[in-house]
Amino acid sequence: MTPSEFVKTYYKYAKQTQDKTGIDARFILAQAALETGWGKSVYGNMFFGIKDSDGVNGNEQLLRTTEVLKNPNVKFPEVISVTKRPDGKYNYVVKDWFRKYDTPEGSFTDHACFFFTYNRYKKALEVKSDPYKFAEEIAKAGYATAPNYADSLKAVIKTVEKYIP
């Protein structure tokens, strides 16, 4: 899916979430695009990589992912490989439990609720109408393990902005 097609297809869901929560639709689309490779990896309508804690109620799926962690002995349902990085951290290729959804709207709604559920995103929610500041704050709060997550998100926000109707 091209960036233009992605925005055209999913903007309405991001806008609905923005209207409900105040989290900017540009941010929501950018994060969804970054997390899915512009819609290339949307398994079970899961756009945001939200993990499922138990893997037992039928609302989850076991998917391959990459993590950057400090510890070489972290447990996952399946570890494919662990490689030490030059910075002393470890690249993990694993299979882990992620949530799945019946519709894209379900994923977008759950995504917004995630930020409101955890106190560590309090500072991010103070700037929820600014997609660039929101990206910085969720990264500071530990949303993802990628060291350059905020910069990556901000670059995708710029692309999303080109295609918003």
Steps between C-alpha positions, in 0.01 A plus 500: 500500500638843416497780758220670305289181497568439868387848604195484270399160642557563870466875558130472591587263787776726629268801479229317697757422769623861500141620546453264796839547671674812374802301382592648163400288199834575332681335788266199501545445126876551518539249781275252321704548180832459679386195694354325193729614216221707345251218539724214388470325838149536636436161651166474677437875446784565745665831406686603813691202632316489830600186679255259659606404848365147521452342158195304614165675441471476122562870441870453430741377237859375515713713265866543414654826623833665578589647838805693627561417868773533764477141630613194301265264686149641448224240465256497208261232374762430229853640464634476145831679557686732740793706371719738701518852361804734509321717759478205744130439446351196329297459183232240549304334222208331672140394480278671754129544569329803346139612509271447201184685401185442297532836321756779447282726716537259789875527477498880483270523803708257703813691400362824647382325817849360548643850546227600744543182703864539602623788713838499324328673202365789708750751354422378148128554551570861597621554140264258323388758244860546375603182318873583512512571874276202568745276310790630710315448827380145433856406401636652824234305690631173352234415243749315277845351539639653177755768599390742222124443527400869538709609201356221287145597598559869426629418151189292429271776636646732233412246231149446639435875494550505122202270443239605757183612318 
